[in-house]
Amino acid sequence: MAPDKVQRTLTDGQEEWSVYSKTRSTISGDSLSKDEIEKLTKWFHATLYLCLGMLYLKENPLLQEPLKKEHIKPRLLGHWGSDAGQSFTYIHFNRMIKKYDLNALVISGPGHGAPGLISNFYLEGVYSEFYPNISEDKAGMQRFFKQFSFPGGIGSHMTPETPGSLHEGGELGYSISHAFGAVYDHPKTIAMTIVGDGESETGPLATSWHSNKFLNPITDGAVLPVLHLNGYKIHNPTVLSRIPEEELIALFKGYGWTPYVVAGSDLEDMHQAMAATMEQCVKEILAYQKQARESGKAFRPSWPMIILRSPKGWTAPRKVEGHYLEGFFRAHQIPLTKVLTDDAQLQQLEKWMHSYEPEKLFGKDGKLVPELRELAPSKGKRMSENPITNGGSIRQPLSLKKFQDFALDVPKPGVTHGASMEYFATWLTHVVRDNPTSFRVFGPDETQSNKLSKIYEAGKKVWVNGYLPEDEDGGNLDPKGRVMEMLSEHTVEGWLEGYILSGRHGLLNSYEPFIHIIDSMVNQHAKWIEKSLEVSWRQQIASLNILLTSTVWRQDHNGFTHQDPGFLDVVVNKSPEVVRIYLPPDANCLLSTMNHCFESTNYVNVIVADKQDHLQFLNMEDAVAHCTKGVGRWDWASNDQGAEPDLVMASCGDVMTQESLAATALLREHLPELMIRVVNVVDLFKLMPNQYHPHGLTDTEYHALFTDNKPVVFAFHSYPWLVHRLTYKRRGQHLMHVRGYKEKGNIDTPLELAIRNEADRFSLAILAIDNLGARLGNKGAAAREHLLTRRLGCKNFAFETGMDPEDQTNWTWPY
Amino acid sequence: MAPDKVQRTLTDGQEEWSVYSKTRSTISGDSLSKDEIEKLTKWFHATLYLCLGMLYLKENPLLQEPLKKEHIKPRLLGHWGSDAGQSFTYIHFNRMIKKYDLNALVISGPGHGAPGLISNFYLEGVYSEFYPNISEDKAGMQRFFKQFSFPGGIGSHMTPETPGSLHEGGELGYSISHAFGAVYDHPKTIAMTIVGDGESETGPLATSWHSNKFLNPITDGAVLPVLHLNGYKIHNPTVLSRIPEEELIALFKGYGWTPYVVAGSDLEDMHQAMAATMEQCVKEILAYQKQARESGKAFRPSWPMIILRSPKGWTAPRKVEGHYLEGFFRAHQIPLTKVLTDDAQLQQLEKWMHSYEPEKLFGKDGKLVPELRELAPSKGKRMSENPITNGGSIRQPLSLKKFQDFALDVPKPGVTHGASMEYFATWLTHVVRDNPTSFRVFGPDETQSNKLSKIYEAGKKVWVNGYLPEDEDGGNLDPKGRVMEMLSEHTVEGWLEGYILSGRHGLLNSYEPFIHIIDSMVNQHAKWIEKSLEVSWRQQIASLNILLTSTVWRQDHNGFTHQDPGFLDVVVNKSPEVVRIYLPPDANCLLSTMNHCFESTNYVNVIVADKQDHLQFLNMEDAVAHCTKGVGRWDWASNDQGAEPDLVMASCGDVMTQESLAATALLREHLPELMIRVVNVVDLFKLMPNQYHPHGLTDTEYHALFTDNKPVVFAFHSYPWLVHRLTYKRRGQHLMHVRGYKEKGNIDTPLELAIRNEADRFSLAILAIDNLGARLGNKGAAAREHLLTRRLGCKNFAFETGMDPEDQTNWTWPY
C-alpha cells in the first residue's frame, strides 16, 4: 500500500468543483462576437425574468409599476435552482440547431426546473401557438405567470401540458433512458438531454448511461447529455459535484462517453466556453454518424457529453440576510421566501428582476423585441414544437398479420397441451419483421427464457458492444437487432416509454416477480397518459404493453423471492381510463389479447400468461368470442344448462383455470348431482361495476354469470384479495370465496405450491363442499375426506420425489 | 472531431476481455508455494464437486459406485455459472482471514450461485454445526445434496436458512448497499462482497458503488467488492464484461475505487494472481484504517476492489455436443441438461465429477481429509458463522427516552394546531444521541424537508466527500454524522436493511409518493423476515421502520406525479406475521406509535404521518390508550352516548381525520338530531378479521364499533378500495362507504385536492346524508344543498386566489 494513494483530506480540492474561480473548460473558445454574446445574454436574461415571473407574479408582469405585495402570488411555488443552467444550455443548443440545421428535441431531467425551459418555449412563440390565450403580449404574459403552479393552471414540472415535452421529470431517474428510447429508429434526431446532478444519484439514471451500448449510429439518432452539476439537491451537496474532477472524468469515460467540462459563473466566459463545447459535441456527433452511415459499419464511438458546472440558482443574490443563496442549497426552490411579509425582501426581488432590464427585452406591449426573436430556430425547427414530443401525431398503426392464422389447433377443450407463449412468439415474429422501424421488443435478459426467442429470426438482440467468436454459437447479437435486453428493468422500461412517447410501438416482457422493480415508473407513465387525455393537442400514443410471464405458480422451483403476483394491485389503483389487465387462459386467447393490445392506444396493458406448457381450452373462434366478452361461462365444462347452478366455479389466469377445472371435474366425479357453472375471466376489470371502469359489467350482467345467491369458488392468479377489492359492491359478496397466492412459498413442485396456498384442485373442491353446507350430506363428507387424502398424498409425493404425480401434471378434462 | 476517437469496430479488442489468453493481473505474484497451490486447488475442487452434487445427486454422493440415473434428482435445478468464481474468491479471502486475523463476512450478489459458497460452508464444518443432520459424513453429504432446490429443502440462493448469509441475492441489485449497511458502525468488520456482472447492470447496484462517500474509515468497517465478470447473464453477454478494459478501469476509478484486475482461466496462474491481489487489497484496507484511526482524521481513500474475470461455469467442459458450455451463457444454470435421458451426458457428468478426484478429497466416510480442513479459518473466524450475519444475535434494544415526556400539550381535543413531525423530531433527537453506534436515520435528501432536521443536533449528515466553506452555513455535514442521505431510495433502503440485518436499528424517512421506487426491495425484505421466522437459529432483528410523510393530501402543490399513497397496497399483501401499518392522527399518537415501532422486532412497520401543521386531538394519556387499542370511538366528538348511532363517521390518517371531523361538525350543525359515532383507526390491520391478521378485531369487537346495520362513512388516507379489501368479510359491507385518494390531482390547494377526490368535509357530509335516506326529509335536502354550495364556493375560491378560505384551513372542533 502506497501512502500517496490516500487521495485527499476532507477539505482538499475545492478549486476542482468551485464555480466561483475562473471559468474552466475542456474546450476553450472565443468564437462568439461581442454582439452575439450580448444577444445571448439578453435572451438568457429574458428567460430568467420570465422564470421569476412564474414563481412570484400574478400581476404587473412587466414591472411597469412599482412591485407591491398585491402583485405577488399568495403561495410561492416552483423551483429556481436549475432554471438558469437549463436555460443557458437550451440557448446554446438553439445556436447549434440554427448553424447545423439540426432536428432536435430537449429532455429535462430536472423537470422541477421547468421554468428554465418553459420560458424559452414562450420566447420562441411556441407556447402561444399551442395556447393562444397565453399570448405574446402583456396580458398573455400575466396569464403565463399566474397559471404556473396555480390551481387550475399547470404544474411546476415539464408536464404533459407543456409543448415540446415527453418527459415530466416529476420522479427522477429516467431522462437518459427516455432520451435513448426517443432516438432509437429516429436517425435524424438528436435528444439534447439535461441531467440533474440530483437525478444522477438515482439507480435508474446511474445505469442508464450504458444505453450507449445499444445505439446503432446508422439507424438511430443521438443523445447529447448535459450533466448539469449545480452542486446541490434539496438540502445536500450532490455526490458527483463533490468528487475530484479526475474521478468525474474517469467515471464518464468509463461509461463510454467523452466528457467535456464547462465550469464557471462569469457569464461572458461561460458563453464562449459553452459555445465552443456545444459545437465540438455537435460536430463529433455528425461526424460519427457520417462515418457509420457512409461505411455501413455500425460501431460505438465514445459519444460526446457535456458536464456543466454552474452555480445553483445562478444569477440570484449570492447572499441573503447573511446566508448563502446562489451557489448553495437554499437556491433550490423559492429563492426569496419572505417577499409577502418582508418589505426588504420584496424590494430585493424587485431590484433583482429589474436587473435583467425587462424594458430592453420586451416592448411596452410585452412582446419580445424582434432582434432577440431572431435567436430562435426557424419555425419547424424549434425543439418545443418537435412532433416527436407529441408522439401520437407521428404514430402509424402497426402492420399486424391476422392472428387467427396462427391459431393453435384445439379440437376439443381441455385435452391438448401446448406452450401458449411459443404460439404467440410465431405471430410476434411477424410483428417484428413487418414493422422494421416502429416496433421493438424489450426485456431484462429474459426474452429467451420467456420462450419468445423465435422472434430472433426477425430481429436479433441489439448489441453495439464488444463481440467474441462464440457469439456466433447462438448468441443472437446484432447491432441491427430489434430486441433490447439489458439487466435493468428500469432501463428497458425507460427505453420503451421513450420509444412509444415518441410515436412508436413496443412490448416489454418480464418475469412477473421482478416487475415490482418498476412499479413507480409504470405509475408515472399512467399518470402521464391520464393528464395527456386532458390536453387537447396531445395525440394518442401506442399503449404501454407489459407481458408478465414466468409467473408465480411456475416459480415453484426458484423459491419465495421469485413469487409475487402483486403488480396488478399497483396497476388497479391507476385511472380506469388508462389501465387494462388481461389474463388469457390459453394460447388462442393470448393471441387474441395481444392483437387487441397492439392495436390499442393510450393504455397501460398488463398481460399475464405463463410460459410453460399448459392445457389448452378454446379454439380460435371461441377464444376470440371469449376475449371479446372478457368473461364468460364455459358451456363445455358446466352442467347447469338451462338451470340455476348450485355453485359457480370461477377462474382467472392460466394455471388457476386449469386447477379450477380439475376441481370441477373432481366435484362432478364425486357429487354428480351438483349443478356447476364454470366461468372464466380474461379481462380483470369486467369484475368491477361498470360505473367505475369502462370495461365493468353491469350488475345484471355480473349476476347473470356469478348469481347473487350461490357460492362462487374463484381461483385467481394473484393475491386473492384483489378480487374482493374489485367486486365488493356486488351482491352476494359473502358467497364469494377467492383463492390465490397468499404469500406461502419455498422450493416446491407446481402442485405443492398451489396446495401450500390452498389454491390447488383439491382445496378448491373442498372449499366448494364446505360452502355448499349440510345439503350434501354424507356424500359430501365422504368426498371431502377423499380429497383431503389425495391432497396429502400429492404433498408427500412431492417431498419424497421432488415431483408431482404424473396424473396431476398431465391432467385433462375427463369427457 | 478526431477520427481516432472512433474507438473500435465491433470485433476489435477481444483479448481485453477473453479469459482464455494468458492470465493477466494488475498485481502479479508468485508468493504461493507449490504445496499451497495444490491444497488450494484441492479445496477448490472439493467445493466444485459438492456444487455438482447439489445440482445433480440424490444418492451415491461420493460416486463410490458407477453413476446411474436413479442417483440423479428427477428435476435439475440450481445455477452452476458463477459457482467456481465465487468459491475461488471465498477460498482466497479465507487465506487472508488466517494470515491477518480478520473479522469478515461474505455477501454474495449472485445468490443464484449459492452452491459456490454453501459448499465452502459445509467444508468449513459450519453447515453441520447449524444442521447436525447435514453431518460431515456420507449420509450427511447425501442429505446436503438432496435438500438443495428440493421440496422441503432449501432454495437455490443464499436464503435465510443458510448460515453466514444476510443477503439472499434472489432479486439482484442490493449486494453493495447491504454490505455497506452491515459495516457501518462495525469498525472491525470487512464485508467481502461478490458482485455479479449481471447484477452490475441494475440501477440500484450501479449507483450503490458511491456508498464509499458515506463511509468513515475510523468508525466504520470496510467493504471489499469483487466484481466477478464471468461474462454472461442468462442468455446475453454482460455490458461490463465487454467494454474495453480502459473503460472498465476508468469506470471504477470514477466511482472512487482502486480496481485490481485478475483475469484468466489457468488455475495455477490464477491462484498466484488472486493471492497477490487479495493481499494487496487487505493490506491497503488495513493501512487506510490505521492511518485514519491513528490520526483521528476521517478521509475517503480510493478503497481497493477486485475485478475477477473467470470463465462462466469455470471447470465445466468447454464444449458439449459441438456447442460452447464453459465460458458461455449455456453454463448459466444446469450445465448438462440431458443426463436423465442421454447416457452419454450421464457418463460425461460422471467423468467430470471424477475429474475432481473426490476420493483424494474425502475419506471413504465422506469426511474432508484433515490436511484440507486446515485451510479453513479457525473456529470463530469463519465467515459462515459471523454473528453479524445473524444480526439478531448481537442486537441490543434501543435506549429510548420516555416518549410521554415529549408530549404535545393538548388541553382539549381538536382545538390546537401543531406540527406532529417536529414533536417527534425532538424525541428522535434523543434516540440518535442515546444510541450513538446502533441507530441511524436514512432518507433520500428529505430529512430536512420532512421537518426532522432537529436531529442534526445529535448527529449530522454523513458526508465523506469534498467540503466547501459554505457548508458551514447550515450544511450540517460531518463524517461522524448519524443521518444517511443520498438521492437514491434504493441505496438508503439497502443501507438500512444491511444495518438492521447486522444487528442494529434505524429509520427510513421518505416522501410518500416515491416510496414505490423501493416496493420490490421492501417485498424482498419482508420475505426474508418471514423465512427467518421458520429458521430456529435466526434471532429477531430490529424492525424495518419506514416513515412516510409529505403525503398525498399535502402534495396538492407539487402536482399529480407526487400523489400516490399506494405503497400500503403493496405492503398488505405480505405475510401478516411480518407487516404492520400505522396512521397516527396527531403528534402524541405519532410519538406513541414510533416508540412501539422502535421497540418491535421482525416487522416491516410502515408509518404514515404528514409533516405539515395539523389539528391535534389527543393528550398523551388518551393517545397511548388509543394507539394501544389501535382503533377506537372518540367520545368527545360523538353524540351517540349510550345509544345506537344513526351513522358512523370513521377515519384513518391525519388529514382525513380532520376532514372527517369537520364533516361530523357540519352534520351536527345542520342535523343536530343525528346520532353520530366517530371512530378513528391508527392500526390499519385492526380492520382485518382476527383470523387473518394477529392485530385484527374479532367480528364482535368490529361490529361494536362500526355496527353491522348503520352507514359508515370512512375517510381514508390512501386509495379507498384498500379498506374494502380489508373489511370485505365483515357484515354490513354494503353500508361501508369509503372515500380516499382516487387518482384525481393536479396543482391544487389542499382542500381543493380533497374536493377533487370527494374526500373533503362537504363531500363526506353529503355522502352521509345520501346514505341516511329519506328519513332526513326536507331538512336533509336543505343541508345537502347548503353543503354543495359551500363546496363549490371553496373550489371557486381556490381557482381565483390559489388559497383555501381561512376558516377551512384553520378549522377547529366547534365546542
HADDOCK unambig.tbl for C-alpha pairs under 7 A between the chains (distance, minus, plus):
assign (segid A and resid 1 and name CA) (segid B and resid 280 and name CA) 6.86 0.50 0.50
assign (segid A and resid 1 and name CA) (segid B and resid 283 and name CA) 6.36 0.50 0.50
assign (segid A and resid 1 and name CA) (segid B and resid 284 and name CA) 4.95 0.50 0.50
assign (segid A and resid 5 and name CA) (segid B and resid 301 and name CA) 6.96 0.50 0.50
assign (segid A and resid 6 and name CA) (segid B and resid 301 and name CA) 4.96 0.50 0.50
assign (segid A and resid 7 and name CA) (segid B and resid 301 and name CA) 5.46 0.50 0.50
assign (segid A and resid 7 and name CA) (segid B and resid 302 and name CA) 6.76 0.50 0.50
assign (segid A and resid 8 and name CA) (segid B and resid 299 and name CA) 6.82 0.50 0.50
assign (segid A and resid 9 and name CA) (segid B and resid 299 and name CA) 5.25 0.50 0.50
assign (segid A and resid 10 and name CA) (segid B and resid 299 and name CA) 5.78 0.50 0.50
assign (segid A and resid 10 and name CA) (segid B and resid 464 and name CA) 6.87 0.50 0.50
assign (segid A and resid 10 and name CA) (segid B and resid 465 and name CA) 6.41 0.50 0.50
assign (segid A and resid 10 and name CA) (segid B and resid 466 and name CA) 5.58 0.50 0.50
assign (segid A and resid 10 and name CA) (segid B and resid 467 and name CA) 6.11 0.50 0.50
assign (segid A and resid 11 and name CA) (segid B and resid 466 and name CA) 6.28 0.50 0.50
assign (segid A and resid 11 and name CA) (segid B and resid 467 and name CA) 5.33 0.50 0.50
assign (segid A and resid 14 and name CA) (segid B and resid 468 and name CA) 6.27 0.50 0.50
assign (segid A and resid 74 and name CA) (segid B and resid 802 and name CA) 6.81 0.50 0.50
assign (segid A and resid 75 and name CA) (segid B and resid 802 and name CA) 7.00 0.50 0.50
assign (segid A and resid 149 and name CA) (segid B and resid 557 and name CA) 6.86 0.50 0.50
assign (segid A and resid 149 and name CA) (segid B and resid 747 and name CA) 6.05 0.50 0.50
assign (segid A and resid 150 and name CA) (segid B and resid 747 and name CA) 6.01 0.50 0.50
assign (segid A and resid 150 and name CA) (segid B and resid 748 and name CA) 6.93 0.50 0.50
assign (segid A and resid 150 and name CA) (segid B and resid 802 and name CA) 5.92 0.50 0.50
assign (segid A and resid 151 and name CA) (segid B and resid 747 and name CA) 5.09 0.50 0.50
assign (segid A and resid 151 and name CA) (segid B and resid 748 and name CA) 4.58 0.50 0.50
assign (segid A and resid 151 and name CA) (segid B and resid 749 and name CA) 6.64 0.50 0.50
assign (segid A and resid 151 and name CA) (segid B and resid 798 and name CA) 6.46 0.50 0.50
assign (segid A and resid 151 and name CA) (segid B and resid 799 and name CA) 5.21 0.50 0.50
assign (segid A and resid 151 and name CA) (segid B and resid 802 and name CA) 5.72 0.50 0.50
assign (segid A and resid 152 and name CA) (segid B and resid 747 and name CA) 6.77 0.50 0.50
assign (segid A and resid 152 and name CA) (segid B and resid 799 and name CA) 5.90 0.50 0.50
assign (segid A and resid 153 and name CA) (segid B and resid 747 and name CA) 6.87 0.50 0.50
assign (segid A and resid 154 and name CA) (segid B and resid 747 and name CA) 6.69 0.50 0.50
assign (segid A and resid 155 and name CA) (segid B and resid 558 and name CA) 6.99 0.50 0.50
assign (segid A and resid 155 and name CA) (segid B and resid 559 and name CA) 5.86 0.50 0.50
assign (segid A and resid 155 and name CA) (segid B and resid 746 and name CA) 6.98 0.50 0.50
assign (segid A and resid 155 and name CA) (segid B and resid 747 and name CA) 5.70 0.50 0.50
assign (segid A and resid 156 and name CA) (segid B and resid 558 and name CA) 6.91 0.50 0.50
assign (segid A and resid 170 and name CA) (segid B and resid 561 and name CA) 5.57 0.50 0.50
assign (segid A and resid 171 and name CA) (segid B and resid 561 and name CA) 6.91 0.50 0.50
assign (segid A and resid 198 and name CA) (segid B and resid 487 and name CA) 6.34 0.50 0.50
assign (segid A and resid 201 and name CA) (segid B and resid 207 and name CA) 6.32 0.50 0.50
assign (segid A and resid 201 and name CA) (segid B and resid 487 and name CA) 5.42 0.50 0.50
assign (segid A and resid 201 and name CA) (segid B and resid 488 and name CA) 5.91 0.50 0.50
assign (segid A and resid 202 and name CA) (segid B and resid 207 and name CA) 6.43 0.50 0.50
assign (segid A and resid 202 and name CA) (segid B and resid 487 and name CA) 5.87 0.50 0.50
assign (segid A and resid 202 and name CA) (segid B and resid 488 and name CA) 4.49 0.50 0.50
assign (segid A and resid 203 and name CA) (segid B and resid 203 and name CA) 3.91 0.50 0.50
assign (segid A and resid 203 and name CA) (segid B and resid 204 and name CA) 4.36 0.50 0.50
assign (segid A and resid 203 and name CA) (segid B and resid 205 and name CA) 6.94 0.50 0.50
assign (segid A and resid 203 and name CA) (segid B and resid 206 and name CA) 6.05 0.50 0.50
assign (segid A and resid 203 and name CA) (segid B and resid 207 and name CA) 4.89 0.50 0.50
assign (segid A and resid 203 and name CA) (segid B and resid 488 and name CA) 6.30 0.50 0.50
assign (segid A and resid 203 and name CA) (segid B and resid 490 and name CA) 6.93 0.50 0.50
assign (segid A and resid 204 and name CA) (segid B and resid 203 and name CA) 4.35 0.50 0.50
assign (segid A and resid 204 and name CA) (segid B and resid 204 and name CA) 6.87 0.50 0.50
assign (segid A and resid 205 and name CA) (segid B and resid 203 and name CA) 6.93 0.50 0.50
assign (segid A and resid 206 and name CA) (segid B and resid 203 and name CA) 6.06 0.50 0.50
assign (segid A and resid 206 and name CA) (segid B and resid 206 and name CA) 5.64 0.50 0.50
assign (segid A and resid 206 and name CA) (segid B and resid 207 and name CA) 5.39 0.50 0.50
assign (segid A and resid 207 and name CA) (segid B and resid 201 and name CA) 6.32 0.50 0.50
assign (segid A and resid 207 and name CA) (segid B and resid 202 and name CA) 6.44 0.50 0.50
assign (segid A and resid 207 and name CA) (segid B and resid 203 and name CA) 4.89 0.50 0.50
assign (segid A and resid 207 and name CA) (segid B and resid 206 and name CA) 5.38 0.50 0.50
assign (segid A and resid 234 and name CA) (segid B and resid 445 and name CA) 6.41 0.50 0.50
assign (segid A and resid 235 and name CA) (segid B and resid 445 and name CA) 6.38 0.50 0.50
assign (segid A and resid 235 and name CA) (segid B and resid 448 and name CA) 6.98 0.50 0.50
assign (segid A and resid 236 and name CA) (segid B and resid 445 and name CA) 6.59 0.50 0.50
assign (segid A and resid 236 and name CA) (segid B and resid 475 and name CA) 6.96 0.50 0.50
assign (segid A and resid 242 and name CA) (segid B and resid 465 and name CA) 6.31 0.50 0.50
assign (segid A and resid 242 and name CA) (segid B and resid 466 and name CA) 4.97 0.50 0.50
assign (segid A and resid 243 and name CA) (segid B and resid 465 and name CA) 6.50 0.50 0.50
assign (segid A and resid 243 and name CA) (segid B and resid 466 and name CA) 6.24 0.50 0.50
assign (segid A and resid 247 and name CA) (segid B and resid 253 and name CA) 6.12 0.50 0.50
assign (segid A and resid 247 and name CA) (segid B and resid 254 and name CA) 4.07 0.50 0.50
assign (segid A and resid 247 and name CA) (segid B and resid 255 and name CA) 6.88 0.50 0.50
assign (segid A and resid 247 and name CA) (segid B and resid 256 and name CA) 6.46 0.50 0.50
assign (segid A and resid 248 and name CA) (segid B and resid 254 and name CA) 5.60 0.50 0.50
assign (segid A and resid 249 and name CA) (segid B and resid 254 and name CA) 6.94 0.50 0.50
assign (segid A and resid 250 and name CA) (segid B and resid 250 and name CA) 4.78 0.50 0.50
assign (segid A and resid 250 and name CA) (segid B and resid 251 and name CA) 6.00 0.50 0.50
assign (segid A and resid 250 and name CA) (segid B and resid 253 and name CA) 6.32 0.50 0.50
assign (segid A and resid 250 and name CA) (segid B and resid 254 and name CA) 4.59 0.50 0.50
assign (segid A and resid 251 and name CA) (segid B and resid 250 and name CA) 6.01 0.50 0.50
assign (segid A and resid 251 and name CA) (segid B and resid 251 and name CA) 4.55 0.50 0.50
assign (segid A and resid 251 and name CA) (segid B and resid 252 and name CA) 6.94 0.50 0.50
assign (segid A and resid 251 and name CA) (segid B and resid 253 and name CA) 6.79 0.50 0.50
assign (segid A and resid 251 and name CA) (segid B and resid 254 and name CA) 3.66 0.50 0.50
assign (segid A and resid 251 and name CA) (segid B and resid 255 and name CA) 6.15 0.50 0.50
assign (segid A and resid 252 and name CA) (segid B and resid 251 and name CA) 6.94 0.50 0.50
assign (segid A and resid 253 and name CA) (segid B and resid 247 and name CA) 6.11 0.50 0.50
assign (segid A and resid 253 and name CA) (segid B and resid 250 and name CA) 6.31 0.50 0.50
assign (segid A and resid 253 and name CA) (segid B and resid 251 and name CA) 6.78 0.50 0.50
assign (segid A and resid 254 and name CA) (segid B and resid 247 and name CA) 4.08 0.50 0.50
assign (segid A and resid 254 and name CA) (segid B and resid 248 and name CA) 5.61 0.50 0.50
assign (segid A and resid 254 and name CA) (segid B and resid 249 and name CA) 6.95 0.50 0.50
assign (segid A and resid 254 and name CA) (segid B and resid 250 and name CA) 4.59 0.50 0.50
assign (segid A and resid 254 and name CA) (segid B and resid 251 and name CA) 3.65 0.50 0.50
assign (segid A and resid 255 and name CA) (segid B and resid 247 and name CA) 6.89 0.50 0.50
assign (segid A and resid 255 and name CA) (segid B and resid 251 and name CA) 6.15 0.50 0.50
assign (segid A and resid 256 and name CA) (segid B and resid 247 and name CA) 6.48 0.50 0.50
assign (segid A and resid 280 and name CA) (segid B and resid 1 and name CA) 6.95 0.50 0.50
assign (segid A and resid 283 and name CA) (segid B and resid 1 and name CA) 6.42 0.50 0.50
assign (segid A and resid 284 and name CA) (segid B and resid 1 and name CA) 4.99 0.50 0.50
assign (segid A and resid 299 and name CA) (segid B and resid 8 and name CA) 6.88 0.50 0.50
assign (segid A and resid 299 and name CA) (segid B and resid 9 and name CA) 5.32 0.50 0.50
assign (segid A and resid 299 and name CA) (segid B and resid 10 and name CA) 5.87 0.50 0.50
assign (segid A and resid 301 and name CA) (segid B and resid 5 and name CA) 6.91 0.50 0.50
assign (segid A and resid 301 and name CA) (segid B and resid 6 and name CA) 4.95 0.50 0.50
assign (segid A and resid 301 and name CA) (segid B and resid 7 and name CA) 5.50 0.50 0.50
assign (segid A and resid 302 and name CA) (segid B and resid 7 and name CA) 6.82 0.50 0.50
assign (segid A and resid 323 and name CA) (segid B and resid 473 and name CA) 6.73 0.50 0.50
assign (segid A and resid 445 and name CA) (segid B and resid 234 and name CA) 6.42 0.50 0.50
assign (segid A and resid 445 and name CA) (segid B and resid 235 and name CA) 6.41 0.50 0.50
assign (segid A and resid 445 and name CA) (segid B and resid 236 and name CA) 6.61 0.50 0.50
assign (segid A and resid 448 and name CA) (segid B and resid 235 and name CA) 7.00 0.50 0.50
assign (segid A and resid 464 and name CA) (segid B and resid 10 and name CA) 6.94 0.50 0.50
assign (segid A and resid 465 and name CA) (segid B and resid 10 and name CA) 6.47 0.50 0.50
assign (segid A and resid 465 and name CA) (segid B and resid 242 and name CA) 6.31 0.50 0.50
assign (segid A and resid 465 and name CA) (segid B and resid 243 and name CA) 6.50 0.50 0.50
assign (segid A and resid 466 and name CA) (segid B and resid 10 and name CA) 5.57 0.50 0.50
assign (segid A and resid 466 and name CA) (segid B and resid 11 and name CA) 6.33 0.50 0.50
assign (segid A and resid 466 and name CA) (segid B and resid 242 and name CA) 4.99 0.50 0.50
assign (segid A and resid 466 and name CA) (segid B and resid 243 and name CA) 6.25 0.50 0.50
assign (segid A and resid 467 and name CA) (segid B and resid 10 and name CA) 6.07 0.50 0.50
assign (segid A and resid 467 and name CA) (segid B and resid 11 and name CA) 5.35 0.50 0.50
assign (segid A and resid 468 and name CA) (segid B and resid 14 and name CA) 6.29 0.50 0.50
assign (segid A and resid 473 and name CA) (segid B and resid 323 and name CA) 6.74 0.50 0.50
assign (segid A and resid 475 and name CA) (segid B and resid 236 and name CA) 6.95 0.50 0.50
assign (segid A and resid 487 and name CA) (segid B and resid 198 and name CA) 6.33 0.50 0.50
assign (segid A and resid 487 and name CA) (segid B and resid 201 and name CA) 5.43 0.50 0.50
assign (segid A and resid 487 and name CA) (segid B and resid 202 and name CA) 5.88 0.50 0.50
assign (segid A and resid 488 and name CA) (segid B and resid 201 and name CA) 5.91 0.50 0.50
assign (segid A and resid 488 and name CA) (segid B and resid 202 and name CA) 4.48 0.50 0.50
assign (segid A and resid 488 and name CA) (segid B and resid 203 and name CA) 6.29 0.50 0.50
assign (segid A and resid 490 and name CA) (segid B and resid 203 and name CA) 6.91 0.50 0.50
assign (segid A and resid 516 and name CA) (segid B and resid 519 and name CA) 6.30 0.50 0.50
assign (segid A and resid 516 and name CA) (segid B and resid 520 and name CA) 5.12 0.50 0.50
assign (segid A and resid 517 and name CA) (segid B and resid 519 and name CA) 6.84 0.50 0.50
assign (segid A and resid 517 and name CA) (segid B and resid 520 and name CA) 5.21 0.50 0.50
assign (segid A and resid 519 and name CA) (segid B and resid 516 and name CA) 6.30 0.50 0.50
assign (segid A and resid 519 and name CA) (segid B and resid 517 and name CA) 6.85 0.50 0.50
assign (segid A and resid 520 and name CA) (segid B and resid 516 and name CA) 5.13 0.50 0.50
assign (segid A and resid 520 and name CA) (segid B and resid 517 and name CA) 5.22 0.50 0.50
assign (segid A and resid 524 and name CA) (segid B and resid 561 and name CA) 6.36 0.50 0.50
assign (segid A and resid 527 and name CA) (segid B and resid 561 and name CA) 6.85 0.50 0.50
assign (segid A and resid 557 and name CA) (segid B and resid 149 and name CA) 6.86 0.50 0.50
assign (segid A and resid 558 and name CA) (segid B and resid 155 and name CA) 7.00 0.50 0.50
assign (segid A and resid 558 and name CA) (segid B and resid 156 and name CA) 6.91 0.50 0.50
assign (segid A and resid 559 and name CA) (segid B and resid 155 and name CA) 5.87 0.50 0.50
assign (segid A and resid 561 and name CA) (segid B and resid 170 and name CA) 5.57 0.50 0.50
assign (segid A and resid 561 and name CA) (segid B and resid 171 and name CA) 6.89 0.50 0.50
assign (segid A and resid 561 and name CA) (segid B and resid 524 and name CA) 6.35 0.50 0.50
assign (segid A and resid 561 and name CA) (segid B and resid 527 and name CA) 6.85 0.50 0.50
assign (segid A and resid 566 and name CA) (segid B and resid 570 and name CA) 6.91 0.50 0.50
assign (segid A and resid 569 and name CA) (segid B and resid 569 and name CA) 6.64 0.50 0.50
assign (segid A and resid 570 and name CA) (segid B and resid 566 and name CA) 6.91 0.50 0.50
assign (segid A and resid 574 and name CA) (segid B and resid 743 and name CA) 6.35 0.50 0.50
assign (segid A and resid 575 and name CA) (segid B and resid 743 and name CA) 6.17 0.50 0.50
assign (segid A and resid 721 and name CA) (segid B and resid 725 and name CA) 5.88 0.50 0.50
assign (segid A and resid 724 and name CA) (segid B and resid 725 and name CA) 5.97 0.50 0.50
assign (segid A and resid 724 and name CA) (segid B and resid 728 and name CA) 6.75 0.50 0.50
assign (segid A and resid 725 and name CA) (segid B and resid 721 and name CA) 5.90 0.50 0.50
assign (segid A and resid 725 and name CA) (segid B and resid 724 and name CA) 5.99 0.50 0.50
assign (segid A and resid 725 and name CA) (segid B and resid 725 and name CA) 4.85 0.50 0.50
assign (segid A and resid 728 and name CA) (segid B and resid 724 and name CA) 6.74 0.50 0.50
assign (segid A and resid 728 and name CA) (segid B and resid 728 and name CA) 6.56 0.50 0.50
assign (segid A and resid 729 and name CA) (segid B and resid 734 and name CA) 6.79 0.50 0.50
assign (segid A and resid 734 and name CA) (segid B and resid 729 and name CA) 6.78 0.50 0.50
assign (segid A and resid 743 and name CA) (segid B and resid 574 and name CA) 6.35 0.50 0.50
assign (segid A and resid 743 and name CA) (segid B and resid 575 and name CA) 6.16 0.50 0.50
assign (segid A and resid 746 and name CA) (segid B and resid 155 and name CA) 6.95 0.50 0.50
assign (segid A and resid 747 and name CA) (segid B and resid 149 and name CA) 6.03 0.50 0.50
assign (segid A and resid 747 and name CA) (segid B and resid 150 and name CA) 6.01 0.50 0.50
assign (segid A and resid 747 and name CA) (segid B and resid 151 and name CA) 5.11 0.50 0.50
assign (segid A and resid 747 and name CA) (segid B and resid 152 and name CA) 6.81 0.50 0.50
assign (segid A and resid 747 and name CA) (segid B and resid 153 and name CA) 6.86 0.50 0.50
assign (segid A and resid 747 and name CA) (segid B and resid 154 and name CA) 6.67 0.50 0.50
assign (segid A and resid 747 and name CA) (segid B and resid 155 and name CA) 5.69 0.50 0.50
assign (segid A and resid 748 and name CA) (segid B and resid 150 and name CA) 6.93 0.50 0.50
assign (segid A and resid 748 and name CA) (segid B and resid 151 and name CA) 4.58 0.50 0.50
assign (segid A and resid 749 and name CA) (segid B and resid 151 and name CA) 6.64 0.50 0.50
assign (segid A and resid 798 and name CA) (segid B and resid 151 and name CA) 6.43 0.50 0.50
assign (segid A and resid 799 and name CA) (segid B and resid 151 and name CA) 5.19 0.50 0.50
assign (segid A and resid 799 and name CA) (segid B and resid 152 and name CA) 5.86 0.50 0.50
assign (segid A and resid 802 and name CA) (segid B and resid 74 and name CA) 6.80 0.50 0.50
assign (segid A and resid 802 and name CA) (segid B and resid 75 and name CA) 6.97 0.50 0.50
assign (segid A and resid 802 and name CA) (segid B and resid 150 and name CA) 5.92 0.50 0.50
assign (segid A and resid 802 and name CA) (segid B and resid 151 and name CA) 5.72 0.50 0.50
